[in-house]
Amino acid sequence: MTETVATSALAEELGPQLRGDVIGREDPRYDDARKVYNGMIDKRPLAIAQCRDQADVIAAVKFGAKQGLDVAVRGAGHNGAGLGTVDDGLVIDLSPMRWTRVDAAARTVTAGGGSQLGDIDHAAGGFGLAVPVGILSTTGIGLALGGGVGYLSRKYGLTIDNILSADVVLADGSAVRASEDENEDLFWAIRGGGGNFGVVTSLTLRAYEQPTMIWGPTFWPLERSAEILSWYREFLPAQADDLNGFFAFLTVPPGPPFPEELHMKKMCGVVWSFTGDPADADEALKPVRETEPVLDAVMAVPVSAANAAFDELYPAGDQWYWRGDYFAQIPDEAVALHAEFGEQLPTWKSTMHLYPSDGAASRVAEDATPWAYRESKWTAVYAGVDPDPANAEAIRKWTVAYQEALHPYSMGGSYINFIGTEEGQDRVQATYGSNYERLAKIKAKYDPDNFFHVNQNIRPAS
Ligand SMILES: Cc1cc2nc3c(=O)[nH]c(=O)nc-3n(C[C@H](O)[C@H](O)[C@H](O)COP(=O)(O)OP(=O)(O)OC[C@H]3O[C@@H](n4cnc5c(N)ncnc54)[C@H](O)[C@@H]3O)c2cc1C
């Protein structure tokens, strides 16, 4: 397919079929429309099809297949490896499909395929409900298809554990429903298999009565990081599911609500969330306070506010280089390495998070969904972040060195949503472990030609 043929076909053939816009390279909106969250990703698709509804998606899929184009599917474009876009291909951009519907009696939230997590939080919150999602409100549905770790994982499981059904446009342009009763194999596969099986145009999720939680960070001086991490690795797994807290190395942001004397200080911290009876929160957090953190900003907040608290710190356009690992334990040698790399945070926005993936998230059979690391206690992300492209190499070097140093203490694979660029196919296979073969067979059934390959790719079984 030459660019000329594809470009003219895009304008003449695809454009009129869609209610949404098809933005080609000549369009003044092109540079904005091709941007994804990670400023390090600079891809130039032939066009971006801004789909407004399922019919638009069907037309775009059929067109992409007919023209033999590389097709990327974009939700909110947050993927660290930039999988929501593609050079010289077609982007099926779901961002106009941001809508939600709550069934309060059934405690479910249905969200359009381009919805952001904040849309789900907001919709559910209006009914005093919450859905377990991630810790930034601007992330998209791609999170839900890969796993979904967040503040509510220990209590209610991963996001994939709370998917009840999905509407999916398949590679042949047909539209199907996947649930426990319909296309069960597809339903199994989309709960962790990412965008490999089709375009999810809407998703119905289970919600819980959880209007608020006791949430917020405690910080300690960096010099105490080995001591605090050693305490944390024992403390949290022994607590009831009501308490969650992700450990982090961080630099205190230079503004409110943080006290001025801490601004721009490298520290270690835990961001806590307590989902039990608020009256019990002080008791649950008593051992935390006994460690004498220098900052204690734990307070009652709506779940949606907690999930949006870091949005401002991490706006779209920063450079991101990241990798992940699963951990079942954090031995002393690993604690020492964490402390060493925590001291070397290359830029003030760079960070490392240990997201708890035990509790309810671990009480699911390893083959119940594609997520193969139910025995993990933490899902780690090493994230080099900076607004300035001049620091791209520095954040890359730190992230790679950190992950390579800690990887020998990990369980082997990586959370599919945290796999970065340049990590390769072996890493995808390791991530799915014993579930890979089943995924490959389902891929062969629903997408035998690997039409959906701009993703952490599962190759169709031959
Ligand atoms: C700042 C930041 C914070 C994050 N926090 C968390 C967190 O707390 N917990 C967590 O688990 N993860 C977190 N993530 C990781 C996140 O889960 C992934 O980046 C995920 O890929 C984002 O989904 P998206 O829809 O925004 O991505 P996009 O870049 O739009 O898409 C990524 C991939 O998902 C597929 N995809 C997206 N939507 C659809 C759809 N509707 N149908 C079919 N395929 C689709 C695409 O094909 C593509 O391969 C975070 C990421 C960032 C950048």
The ligand as an SDF file (V2000), in Angstrom:
LIG
                    3D

 53 58  0  0  0  0  0  0  0  0999 V2000
    0.4400    8.1310   34.2910 C   0  0  0  0  0  0  0  0  0  0  0  0
   -0.0350    6.7210   34.2040 C   0  0  0  0  0  0  0  0  0  0  0  0
   -0.6320    6.1270   35.3020 C   0  0  0  0  0  0  0  0  0  0  0  0
   -1.0520    4.8010   35.2370 C   0  0  0  0  0  0  0  0  0  0  0  0
   -1.6050    4.2360   36.3350 N   0  0  0  0  0  0  0  0  0  0  0  0
   -1.9900    2.9420   36.2960 C   0  0  0  0  0  0  0  0  0  0  0  0
   -2.6030    2.3460   37.4290 C   0  0  0  0  0  0  0  0  0  0  0  0
   -2.8050    2.9580   38.4640 O   0  0  0  0  0  0  0  0  0  0  0  0
   -2.9570    1.0540   37.3440 N   0  0  0  0  0  0  0  0  0  0  0  0
   -2.7640    0.3210   36.2160 C   0  0  0  0  0  0  0  0  0  0  0  0
   -3.1380   -0.8460   36.2070 O   0  0  0  0  0  0  0  0  0  0  0  0
   -2.1970    0.8670   35.1180 N   0  0  0  0  0  0  0  0  0  0  0  0
   -1.8010    2.1510   35.1450 C   0  0  0  0  0  0  0  0  0  0  0  0
   -1.2370    2.7180   34.0380 N   0  0  0  0  0  0  0  0  0  0  0  0
   -0.9370    1.8820   32.8790 C   0  0  0  0  0  0  0  0  0  0  0  0
   -2.1180    1.8080   31.9540 C   0  0  0  0  0  0  0  0  0  0  0  0
   -2.9110    0.7300   32.3700 O   0  0  0  0  0  0  0  0  0  0  0  0
   -1.6640    1.5590   30.5100 C   0  0  0  0  0  0  0  0  0  0  0  0
   -0.8520    2.6220   30.1200 O   0  0  0  0  0  0  0  0  0  0  0  0
   -2.8390    1.3650   29.5610 C   0  0  0  0  0  0  0  0  0  0  0  0
   -2.3260    0.8740   28.3470 O   0  0  0  0  0  0  0  0  0  0  0  0
   -3.5730    2.6570   29.3310 C   0  0  0  0  0  0  0  0  0  0  0  0
   -4.7370    2.4680   28.5840 O   0  0  0  0  0  0  0  0  0  0  0  0
   -5.2330    3.5740   27.5250 P   0  0  0  0  0  0  0  0  0  0  0  0
   -6.5320    3.1160   27.0000 O   0  0  0  0  0  0  0  0  0  0  0  0
   -5.1410    4.9150   28.1280 O   0  0  0  0  0  0  0  0  0  0  0  0
   -4.0550    3.4080   26.4700 O   0  0  0  0  0  0  0  0  0  0  0  0
   -3.9400    3.5620   24.8870 P   0  0  0  0  0  0  0  0  0  0  0  0
   -2.5460    4.0390   24.6740 O   0  0  0  0  0  0  0  0  0  0  0  0
   -5.0490    4.3180   24.3030 O   0  0  0  0  0  0  0  0  0  0  0  0
   -4.0520    2.0620   24.4090 O   0  0  0  0  0  0  0  0  0  0  0  0
   -3.1300    1.1290   24.8760 C   0  0  0  0  0  0  0  0  0  0  0  0
   -3.4140   -0.2480   24.3690 C   0  0  0  0  0  0  0  0  0  0  0  0
   -4.6960   -0.6680   24.7950 O   0  0  0  0  0  0  0  0  0  0  0  0
   -5.5060   -1.0330   23.6820 C   0  0  0  0  0  0  0  0  0  0  0  0
   -6.8250   -0.4420   23.8780 N   0  0  0  0  0  0  0  0  0  0  0  0
   -7.1340    0.6990   24.5470 C   0  0  0  0  0  0  0  0  0  0  0  0
   -8.4620    0.8810   24.5520 N   0  0  0  0  0  0  0  0  0  0  0  0
   -8.9840   -0.1570   23.8610 C   0  0  0  0  0  0  0  0  0  0  0  0
  -10.3000   -0.5350   23.5090 C   0  0  0  0  0  0  0  0  0  0  0  0
  -11.3480    0.1840   23.9060 N   0  0  0  0  0  0  0  0  0  0  0  0
  -10.4670   -1.6700   22.7760 N   0  0  0  0  0  0  0  0  0  0  0  0
   -9.4140   -2.4160   22.4070 C   0  0  0  0  0  0  0  0  0  0  0  0
   -8.1530   -2.1080   22.7100 N   0  0  0  0  0  0  0  0  0  0  0  0
   -7.9470   -0.9880   23.4320 C   0  0  0  0  0  0  0  0  0  0  0  0
   -4.8240   -0.4670   22.4700 C   0  0  0  0  0  0  0  0  0  0  0  0
   -4.9490   -1.2810   21.3660 O   0  0  0  0  0  0  0  0  0  0  0  0
   -3.3760   -0.3630   22.8750 C   0  0  0  0  0  0  0  0  0  0  0  0
   -2.6610   -1.5340   22.5500 O   0  0  0  0  0  0  0  0  0  0  0  0
   -0.8660    4.0600   34.0470 C   0  0  0  0  0  0  0  0  0  0  0  0
   -0.3120    4.6920   32.9410 C   0  0  0  0  0  0  0  0  0  0  0  0
    0.1120    5.9980   33.0110 C   0  0  0  0  0  0  0  0  0  0  0  0
    0.7710    6.6320   31.8350 C   0  0  0  0  0  0  0  0  0  0  0  0
  1  2  1  0
  2  3  1  0
  2 52  2  0
  3  4  2  0
  4  5  1  0
  4 50  1  0
  5  6  2  0
  6  7  1  0
  6 13  1  0
  7  8  2  0
  7  9  1  0
  9 10  1  0
 10 11  2  0
 10 12  1  0
 12 13  2  0
 13 14  1  0
 14 15  1  0
 14 50  1  0
 15 16  1  0
 16 17  1  0
 16 18  1  0
 18 19  1  0
 18 20  1  0
 20 21  1  0
 20 22  1  0
 22 23  1  0
 23 24  1  0
 24 25  2  0
 24 26  1  0
 24 27  1  0
 27 28  1  0
 28 29  2  0
 28 30  1  0
 28 31  1  0
 31 32  1  0
 32 33  1  0
 33 34  1  0
 33 48  1  0
 34 35  1  0
 35 36  1  0
 35 46  1  0
 36 37  1  0
 36 45  1  0
 37 38  2  0
 38 39  1  0
 39 40  1  0
 39 45  2  0
 40 41  1  0
 40 42  2  0
 42 43  1  0
 43 44  2  0
 44 45  1  0
 46 47  1  0
 46 48  1  0
 48 49  1  0
 50 51  2  0
 51 52  1  0
 52 53  1  0
M  END
$$$$
